[in-house]
């Protein structure tokens, strides 16, 4: 009985324990659930969980950032967002990354977010493939300080030097992609959601392009999300 209570409190229900099995993550407070491969390991609160536009962030012990199979892994957290969609791991440059945008004070960060085109399933492939996403001379940014305007391009390029889009597939409201930027690969899936949320995504990176099976597992996880309230 005690073990069952712990599992419910954590929001995790194991369907099976066999290799390749799926488990279900349930957030009982917010009211959503999704399926993930058991091999991803134990879920726990991720980066900036519940902070500002990141309604929830879930990391996985054997899949998210760390060293797995002697390879350095970046990102790899499942993230539920609200308001204008942001994209983890600087996949569309630093200005579209909620964590990177912390380099600006909140009034400036809010202004930058409002000046950027809202990401959708129709334009995100273009955004991911671009190196620049904002013009410091944009009249909407005139209230930024001179230092903030001069840093705009630098922040935009963070984690996104010389991007090359290798794959970007759109299926309904879900976009699955792989890109290279500098010495790293960034890949994952983003599903655009109706209000009160804006996206559910899992973005991961590393020194090698992903195996097709890994990308498929990520897309399946993202597509399995559903509201449970």
C-alpha positions as CSV (number, residue, x, y, z in Angstrom):
1,X,0.0,0.0,0.0
2,X,2.8,2.4,0.9
3,X,4.6,1.7,-2.5
4,X,1.4,2.4,-4.4
5,X,1.0,5.7,-2.6
6,X,4.5,6.7,-3.5
7,X,4.0,5.9,-7.2
8,X,0.8,7.9,-7.3
9,X,2.4,10.9,-5.5
10,X,5.2,10.9,-8.1
11,X,2.7,10.7,-10.9
12,X,4.2,7.6,-12.4
13,X,2.3,4.4,-13.2
14,X,4.3,1.4,-14.6
15,X,2.4,-0.5,-17.2
16,X,5.0,-3.3,-17.5
17,X,8.5,-4.0,-16.5
18,X,9.7,-5.9,-19.6
19,X,12.4,-4.3,-21.9
20,X,10.9,-1.9,-24.4
21,X,7.8,-1.5,-22.3
22,X,6.0,1.9,-21.9
23,X,5.3,3.6,-18.7
24,X,2.8,6.4,-18.1
25,X,3.7,9.7,-16.4
26,X,0.7,11.3,-14.7
27,X,0.7,14.8,-13.3
28,X,-2.3,14.7,-10.9
29,X,-2.0,18.4,-9.9
30,X,-1.9,20.0,-13.4
31,X,-3.8,17.2,-15.0
32,X,-2.0,15.6,-17.9
33,X,-0.3,12.4,-18.8
34,X,2.0,10.9,-21.5
35,X,3.7,7.6,-22.2
36,X,7.5,7.1,-22.2
37,X,9.8,4.2,-22.8
38,X,10.8,2.4,-19.6
39,X,14.4,2.5,-20.7
40,X,14.4,6.3,-20.2
41,X,14.6,5.7,-16.5
42,X,13.0,7.4,-13.6
43,X,11.3,10.8,-14.1
44,X,11.9,13.8,-11.8
45,X,11.4,17.6,-11.9
46,X,13.4,19.1,-14.7
47,X,14.9,22.5,-15.4
48,X,12.8,25.5,-14.3
49,X,9.9,23.2,-13.6
50,X,6.8,25.4,-13.1
51,X,8.7,28.6,-13.7
52,X,7.1,31.3,-15.8
53,X,6.0,29.8,-19.2
54,X,7.3,26.3,-18.3
55,X,4.2,24.7,-16.9
56,X,6.1,21.5,-16.2
57,X,9.5,20.1,-17.0
58,X,10.3,16.4,-16.5
59,X,13.8,14.9,-16.8
60,X,14.6,11.2,-17.2
61,X,17.5,9.6,-15.3
62,X,18.7,7.5,-18.2
63,X,17.9,9.8,-21.1
64,X,18.2,13.4,-20.2
65,X,21.3,15.5,-19.8
66,X,24.3,13.6,-18.6
67,X,26.7,10.8,-19.8
68,X,24.9,7.8,-21.3
69,X,26.7,5.0,-23.0
70,X,29.9,7.1,-22.8
71,X,28.3,9.9,-24.7
72,X,27.5,13.4,-23.5
73,X,23.8,14.2,-23.8
74,X,22.3,17.6,-23.6
75,X,18.6,18.5,-22.8
76,X,16.3,15.5,-23.2
77,X,13.5,16.9,-20.9
78,X,9.8,16.7,-21.6
79,X,8.4,20.2,-21.3
80,X,4.9,21.6,-21.3
81,X,4.7,25.3,-22.1
82,X,2.0,28.0,-22.1
83,X,1.7,31.4,-23.8
84,X,4.1,32.0,-26.8
85,X,5.9,28.7,-27.5
86,X,9.6,28.6,-26.6
87,X,12.0,25.9,-27.7
88,X,14.6,24.2,-25.5
89,X,18.3,23.7,-26.1
90,X,18.5,26.9,-28.2
91,X,17.1,24.8,-31.1
92,X,15.8,28.0,-32.7
93,X,18.4,30.3,-31.2
94,X,18.8,31.8,-27.8
95,X,15.9,34.3,-28.2
96,X,13.4,31.5,-28.5
97,X,14.9,29.6,-25.5
98,X,13.1,30.5,-22.3
99,X,16.2,29.6,-20.2
100,X,18.8,31.5,-22.4
101,X,16.5,34.5,-22.4
102,X,17.1,34.9,-18.7
103,X,20.3,36.9,-19.6
104,X,17.9,39.8,-20.2
105,X,16.1,41.4,-17.3
106,X,12.4,40.5,-17.4
107,X,11.0,43.7,-18.9
108,X,13.5,43.4,-21.8
109,X,12.9,39.6,-22.2
110,X,9.2,40.2,-22.3
111,X,9.7,42.8,-25.0
112,X,11.9,40.5,-27.1
113,X,9.4,37.7,-26.8
114,X,6.5,40.0,-28.0
115,X,8.6,41.1,-31.0
116,X,9.4,37.6,-32.2
117,X,7.0,35.9,-34.6
118,X,4.9,33.3,-32.7
119,X,6.1,29.8,-33.4
120,X,3.7,27.5,-35.1
121,X,3.8,24.1,-36.9
122,X,3.9,26.1,-40.1
123,X,6.9,28.3,-39.4
124,X,9.0,26.4,-36.9
125,X,11.1,24.6,-39.6
126,X,12.2,28.0,-40.9
127,X,12.9,29.3,-37.4
128,X,15.0,26.3,-36.5
129,X,17.1,26.6,-39.7
130,X,17.7,30.4,-39.3
131,X,20.8,31.9,-37.6
132,X,19.1,35.3,-37.0
133,X,15.5,35.8,-35.6
134,X,15.4,39.5,-34.6
135,X,16.6,42.8,-35.9
136,X,18.0,45.2,-33.3
137,X,16.6,48.1,-35.4
138,X,13.1,46.8,-35.1
139,X,11.0,49.8,-33.8
140,X,9.3,47.5,-31.4
141,X,12.6,47.1,-29.6
142,X,13.4,50.8,-29.3
143,X,12.9,50.8,-25.6
144,X,15.8,48.4,-25.1
145,X,19.0,49.9,-23.7
146,X,21.9,50.3,-26.1
147,X,23.6,47.4,-24.3
148,X,20.6,45.2,-24.7
149,X,20.2,45.9,-28.4
150,X,23.9,45.2,-29.0
151,X,23.6,41.9,-27.2
152,X,20.5,40.8,-29.1
153,X,22.4,39.2,-32.0
154,X,24.8,37.5,-29.7
155,X,22.0,35.9,-27.6
156,X,20.2,35.0,-30.8
157,X,23.2,33.0,-32.0
158,X,23.8,31.2,-28.6
159,X,24.0,27.5,-29.3
160,X,23.0,28.2,-32.9
161,X,26.1,29.0,-35.0
162,X,25.9,28.2,-38.7
163,X,22.7,26.1,-38.4
164,X,22.0,23.4,-40.9
165,X,18.5,21.9,-40.9
166,X,18.9,18.2,-41.7
167,X,15.3,17.1,-41.2
168,X,12.0,18.8,-40.4
169,X,8.8,16.8,-40.7
170,X,5.4,18.2,-40.0
171,X,2.6,15.9,-39.2
172,X,-0.5,17.7,-38.0
173,X,0.5,19.8,-35.1
174,X,3.7,17.9,-34.4
175,X,7.1,18.8,-35.9
176,X,10.1,16.3,-35.7
177,X,13.5,17.7,-36.6
178,X,17.3,17.2,-36.6
179,X,19.8,20.0,-37.1
180,X,23.5,20.7,-36.7
181,X,24.8,23.9,-35.2
182,X,28.6,24.3,-34.8
183,X,29.9,21.1,-33.3
184,X,26.6,19.7,-32.0
185,X,23.4,18.1,-33.2
186,X,20.0,19.1,-31.8
187,X,16.9,17.0,-32.4
188,X,13.5,16.3,-31.1
189,X,9.8,16.8,-31.5
190,X,7.5,19.7,-30.7
191,X,3.7,19.4,-30.5
192,X,1.7,22.6,-30.7
193,X,-1.3,22.6,-28.3
194,X,-4.4,24.7,-27.9
195,X,-4.9,27.0,-24.9
196,X,-4.3,27.0,-22.0
197,X,-1.0,25.4,-23.1
198,X,1.1,26.2,-26.2
199,X,3.4,23.2,-26.7
200,X,4.7,19.9,-25.4
201,X,8.2,19.1,-26.5
202,X,11.3,17.0,-25.9
203,X,14.5,18.4,-27.4
204,X,17.8,16.6,-27.0
205,X,21.4,17.2,-28.3
206,X,24.9,15.8,-28.4
207,X,27.9,15.3,-30.6
208,X,26.2,12.8,-33.0
209,X,23.1,12.8,-35.1
210,X,20.3,10.7,-33.5
211,X,19.4,7.2,-34.6
212,X,16.0,7.1,-36.4
213,X,14.7,4.9,-33.6
214,X,15.6,7.5,-30.9
215,X,13.9,10.2,-32.8
216,X,10.8,8.1,-33.3
217,X,10.6,7.3,-29.6
218,X,10.8,11.1,-28.9
219,X,8.0,11.8,-31.4
220,X,5.9,9.0,-29.9
221,X,6.3,10.4,-26.4
222,X,5.3,13.9,-27.5
223,X,2.3,12.7,-29.5
224,X,1.1,10.6,-26.5
225,X,0.5,13.7,-24.3
226,X,-3.1,14.3,-23.3
227,X,-5.0,16.3,-20.7
228,X,-6.4,14.1,-18.0
229,X,-8.8,16.6,-16.3
